[in-house]
Amino acid sequence: MRKTQTIDVEVKAYDVTVFQTPKYGQKRGYRSVYRNEVEGDDHYDVMYKVFRMLNVKELLPEGYNTRYMATGDIVFIDEGMNGHYYYQLKPGGFFPIHRMYIR
């Protein structure tokens, strides 16, 4: 008889905001283009879901009329009392950054 071990992963709702520059490749002028609560196992799971949602035409939220997510875009995850986290999309995935990049 084979025993199966299960691991319970807590799914949480994260407050996520996506910042983009008006034109791809710009270094300044980030503005908020999307904000919503997204459920996921951790920050990277949530960022994957947001990236997929904002890059697949059929999954785009109603009323979303800016460009697809691309290199340089920033994802802000607000966990309230547990902290604020910023990640920038770079070649190879999302990487943590400091808040000062958003101007």
Contact map, one row per residue, 1 for C-alpha under 8 A:
1110000000000000000000000000000000000000000000000000000000000000000000000000000000000000000000000000000
1111000000000000000000000000000000000000000000000000000000000000000000000000000000000000000000000000000
1111100000000000000000000000000000000000000000000000000000000000000000000000000000000000000000000000000
0111110000000000000000000000000000000000000000000000000000000000000000000000000000000000000000000000000
0011111000000000000000000000000000000000000000000000000000000000000000000000000000000000000000000000000
0001111100000000000000000000000000000000000000000000000000000000000000000000000000000000000000000000000
0000111110000000000000000000000000000000000000000000000000000000000000000000000000000000000000000000000
0000011111000000000000000000000000000000000000000000000000000000000000000000000000000000000000000000000
0000001111100000000000000000000000000000100000000000000000000000000000000000000000000000000000000000000
0000000111110000000000000000000000000000100000000000000000000000000000000000000000000000000000000000000
0000000011111000000000000000000000000011110000000000000000000000000000000000000000000000000000000000000
0000000001111100000000000000000000000011110000000000000000000000000000000000000000000000000000000000000
0000000000111110000000000000000000001111000000000000000000000000000000000000000000000000000000000000000
0000000000011111000000000000000000001111000001000000000000000000000000000000111000000000000000000000000
0000000000001111100000000000000000111100000000000000000000000000000000000000111000000000000000000000000
0000000000000111110000000000000000111100000000000000000000000000000000000011110000000000000000000000000
0000000000000011111000000000000111110000000000000000000000000000000000000011100000000000000000000000000
0000000000000001111100000000000111100000000000000000000000000000000000001111000000000000000000000000000
0000000000000000111110000000011111000000000000000000000000000000000000001111000000000000000000000000000
0000000000000000011111000000011110000000000000000000000000000000000010011100000000000000000000000000000
0000000000000000001111111111111000000000000000000000000000000000000000001000000000000000000000000000000
0000000000000000000111110100111000000000000000000000000000000000000000000000000000000000000000000000000
0000000000000000000011111100000000000000000000000000000000000000000000000000000000000000000000000000000
0000000000000000000011111100000000000000000000000000000000000000000001010000000000000000000000000000000
0000000000000000000010111110000000000000000000000000000000000000000000110000000000000000000000000000000
0000000000000000000011111111100000000000000000000000000000000000000000000000000000000000000000000000000
0000000000000000000010001111100000000000000000000000000000000000000000000000000000000000000000000000000
0000000000000000000010000111110000000000000000000000000000000000000000000000000000000000000000000000111
0000000000000000000011000111111000000000000000000000000000000000000000000000000000000000000000000000011
0000000000000000001111000001111100000000000000000000000000000000000000000000000000000000000000000000011
0000000000000000001111000000111110000000000000000000000000000000000000000000000000000000000000000000000
0000000000000000111100000000011111100000000000000000000000000000000000000000000000000000000000000000000
0000000000000000111100000000001111100000000000000000000000000001010000000000000000000000000000000000000
0000000000000000111000000000000111110000000000000000000000000001000000000000000000000000000000000000000
0000000000000011110000000000000111111000000000000000000000000000000000000000000000000000000000000000000
0000000000000011100000000000000001111100000000000000000000000000000000000000000000000000000000000000000
0000000000001111000000000000000000111110000000000000000000000000000000000000000000000000000000000000000
0000000000001111000000000000000000011111000001001100000000000000000000000000000000000000000000000000000
0000000000111100000000000000000000001111100001000000000000000000000000000000000000000000000000000000000
0000000000111100000000000000000000000111111011000000000000000000000000000000000000000000000000000000000
0000000011110000000000000000000000000011111011000000000000000000000000000000000000000000000000000000000
0000000000110000000000000000000000000001111111000000000000000000000000000000000000000000000000000000000
0000000000000000000000000000000000000001111111100000000000000000000000000000100000000000000000000000000
0000000000000000000000000000000000000000011111110000000000000000000000000000000000000000000001000000000
0000000000000000000000000000000000000001111111111000000000000000000000000000000000000000000000000000000
0000000000000100000000000000000000000111111111111100000000000000000000000000000000000000000000000000000
0000000000000000000000000000000000000000001111111110000000000000000000000010000000000000000001000000000
0000000000000000000000000000000000000000000111111111000000000000000000000000000000000000000000000000000
0000000000000000000000000000000000000100000011111111100000000000000000000000000000000000000000000000000
0000000000000000000000000000000000000100000001111111110000000000000000000000000000000000000000000000000
0000000000000000000000000000000000000000000000111111111000000000000010000000000000000000000000000000000
0000000000000000000000000000000000000000000000011111111100100000000000000000000000000000000000000000000
0000000000000000000000000000000000000000000000001111111100111000000000000000000000000000000000000000000
0000000000000000000000000000000000000000000000000111111110111000000110000000000000000000000000000000000
0000000000000000000000000000000000000000000000000011111110110000000110000000000000000000000000000000000
0000000000000000000000000000000000000000000000000001111111110000000000000000000000000000000000000000000
0000000000000000000000000000000000000000000000000000011111110000000000000000000000000000000000000000000
0000000000000000000000000000000000000000000000000000000111110000000000000000000000000000000000000000000
0000000000000000000000000000000000000000000000000001111111111000000000000000000000000000000000000000000
0000000000000000000000000000000000000000000000000000111111111101000000000000000000000000000000000000000
0000000000000000000000000000000000000000000000000000110000111111000000000000000000000000000000000000000
0000000000000000000000000000000000000000000000000000000000011111000000000000000000000000000000000000000
0000000000000000000000000000000000000000000000000000000000001111100000000000000000000000000000000000000
0000000000000000000000000000000011000000000000000000000000011111110000000000000000000000000000000000000
0000000000000000000000000000000000000000000000000000000000000011111000000000000000000000000000000000000
0000000000000000000000000000000010000000000000000000000000000001111100000000000000000000000000000000000
0000000000000000000000000000000000000000000000000000000000000000111110000000000000000000000000000000000
0000000000000000000000000000000000000000000000000000011000000000011111000000000000000000000000000000000
0000000000000000000100000000000000000000000000000010011000000000001111101000000000000000000000000000000
0000000000000000000000010000000000000000000000000000000000000000000111111000000000000000100000000000000
0000000000000000000000001000000000000000000000000000000000000000000011111000000000000001111000000000000
0000000000000000000100011000000000000000000000000000000000000000000001111100000000000001110000000000000
0000000000000000011110000000000000000000000000000000000000000000000011111110000000000001100000000000000
0000000000000000011100000000000000000000000000000000000000000000000000011111000000000111100000000000000
0000000000000001111000000000000000000000000000100000000000000000000000001111100000000111100000000000000
0000000000000001111000000000000000000000000000000000000000000000000000000111110000011110000000000000000
0000000000000111100000000000000000000000001000000000000000000000000000000011111000011100000000000000000
0000000000000111000000000000000000000000000000000000000000000000000000000001111100111000000000000000000
0000000000000110000000000000000000000000000000000000000000000000000000000000111111110000000000000000000
0000000000000000000000000000000000000000000000000000000000000000000000000000011111110000000000000000000
0000000000000000000000000000000000000000000000000000000000000000000000000000001111100000000000000000000
0000000000000000000000000000000000000000000000000000000000000000000000000000001111110000000000000000000
0000000000000000000000000000000000000000000000000000000000000000000000000000011111111000000000000000000
0000000000000000000000000000000000000000000000000000000000000000000000000001111101111100000000000000000
0000000000000000000000000000000000000000000000000000000000000000000000000001110000111110000000010000000
0000000000000000000000000000000000000000000000000000000000000000000000000111100000011111000000011110000
0000000000000000000000000000000000000000000000000000000000000000000000000111000000001111100001111000000
0000000000000000000000000000000000000000000000000000000000000000000000111110000000000111110001111000000
0000000000000000000000000000000000000000000000000000000000000000000001111110000000000011111011100000000
0000000000000000000000000000000000000000000000000000000000000000000000110000000000000001111111100000000
0000000000000000000000000000000000000000000000000000000000000000000000100000000000000000111110000000000
0000000000000000000000000000000000000000000000000000000000000000000000000000000000000000011111000000000
0000000000000000000000000000000000000000000000000000000000000000000000000000000000000000111111100000000
0000000000000000000000000000000000000000000100100000000000000000000000000000000000000011110111110000000
0000000000000000000000000000000000000000000000000000000000000000000000000000000000000011110011111000000
0000000000000000000000000000000000000000000000000000000000000000000000000000000000001111000001111100000
0000000000000000000000000000000000000000000000000000000000000000000000000000000000000111000000111110100
0000000000000000000000000000000000000000000000000000000000000000000000000000000000000100000000011111100
0000000000000000000000000000000000000000000000000000000000000000000000000000000000000100000000001111110
0000000000000000000000000000000000000000000000000000000000000000000000000000000000000000000000000111111
0000000000000000000000000001000000000000000000000000000000000000000000000000000000000000000000001111111
0000000000000000000000000001110000000000000000000000000000000000000000000000000000000000000000000011111
0000000000000000000000000001110000000000000000000000000000000000000000000000000000000000000000000001111
